Amino acid sequence: MDDFDVIVVGAGPVGENVADRVRAAGLSVALVENERAGGECSYWACMPSKALLRPPAALAEARAVAGAREAAGGRLDAGAVLARRDSFVAHWDDAGQVRWVESTGAEFLRGHGRLDGPRRVTVEDAHGGRRTLTARHAVAVCTGTRAKLPDLPGLARAGSDGGRGGTTGPDAGVRPWTNREGTSASRVPDALAVVGGGPVAVELASAWQALGSSVSLLVRGTGVLDRMEPFVGEYVTEGLRGAGVDVRLGTEAAEVARTAPDGPVTVRLRDGGELRVDEILFATGRQPRTDDIGLDTVGLPPGDWLEVDDSCRVGGVRGGWLYGVGDVNHRALLTHQGKYQARIAGAAIAARAAGVPLLESDRWGAHAATADHDAVPQVVFCHPEAASVGRTAAQAEAAGLRVRAVDQDLGAVAGASLFGDDYRGRARMVVDEDRQVLVGVTFVGPGVSELLHAASVAVAAEVPVERLWHAVPAYPTMSEVWLKLLEGYRG
């Protein structure tokens, strides 16, 4: 039996950051991982998807500028794009990330970690060996999420493992792509159906269309990216269609079939229509990886999201030693937000271990993940890009705030017109009229991702509108949109 101050289960970006924070505070830590150190983000999500999306964005930006477009008339080299993607994921080898973990002084354990009662974790390796760990102060569950597949006739119940499904045996049915295959595939399918309307669906539809696939995007609702301001989906849909994606709104898959392991997929639609594609990718939500981590041994239901307080401590566990950090707590399913929670949780664990009172009454203090509620930033790296932080106007009103939304045509800003000819984009800031601070900002347009952090600072710091007049944007940059928004608010 091995004793540590802290045990972290899951070595994705969240678990790595928890371990790093508690090590910096002088606590001993064991970091347990069943797959690859670096997690979903490093190998099957953020990094590979952005590596796939950057080349087509760079080409589109060049083609938007007279003088450059004449030199940018060729096609993307799909092989080179995929090779560059492979380099960013280190060819799915986590040796470098394991070395980094070990350089912090944490002990890295490869195996499946399961809770085994209060402050105990058993780790079973690939050869059946078992090791039992105990934590003096805390166990942090950072196991993330997996793709959630719909209960659809013809879909393999076993989910997706990267192979094509046959038509016999217990796993009969179509094995779909999820984000994992969508970011790691080594060939470009001639035709691809993408089911979903959120960020993963939009990004992967954009990437594979640019690489040469004929993509159909099947969206059950009335628009894409429907959790952002309504105009975002309109701009993004226009961009997708302009790139050649067949965007079908109000369309739902009813059944899928594949008659041969290497044959095409037939997608039957609710409206009676039919599609034949080489692969079908589902981006229809996420579910927590908590079904096989021993939650039942501490009185919690397996497979559920973990309910946590603002220090990421799980409720309903006697002694307050269990933490749920990152996607498993369902607060904000974004890598950067999970890493933020890891910093908060690590500080809280260290403080409690040292007997230091927590600053729980301080909304923006060292031990409260307040940004999860009020200042979550997100970028969707399609073309045009979509970026937002905080609340939409509708969300702010639903929360009982008295707000005013101010819009600005981004194309009317000098820096944007220089960025690309006939630039199209839009910005919105949402002002809390009673406190005179921003509670939300949204941008859509090419290159807007780099505008977002200024908005995040303004929202998280609750900078008064009058003080924002003193933050002078350099000329001629797209950041002048801030001045235009303030002028629009002043009237």
Secondary structure, 3 states (H helix, E strand, C coil): CEEEEEEEECCCHHHHHHHHHHHHCCCCEEEEECCCCCHHHHHHCHHHHHHHHHHHHHHHHHHCCCCCHHHCCCCCCHHHHHHHHHHHCHHHCCHHHHHHHHHCCCEEEECEEEECCCCEEEEECCCCCEEEEEEEEEEEECCCEEECCCCCCCECCCCCCCCCCCCCCCCCCECCECHHHHHHCCCCCCEEEEECCCHHHHHHHHHHHHCCCEEEEEECCCCCCCCCCHHHHHHHHHHHHHCCCEEEECCCEEEEECCCCCCCEEEEECCCCEEEECEEEECCCEEECCCCCCHHHHCCCCCCCCCECCCCEECCCCCCCEEECHHHHCCCCCHHHHHHHHHHHHHHHHHHHCCCCCCCCCCCCCCCCCHHHHCCEEEECCCCEEEEEECCHHHHHHCCCCEEEEEEEHHHCHHHHHHCCCCCCEEEEEEECCCCEEEEEEEEECCHHHHHHHHHHHHHCCCEHHHHCCCCCCCCCHHHHHHHHHHHHHC
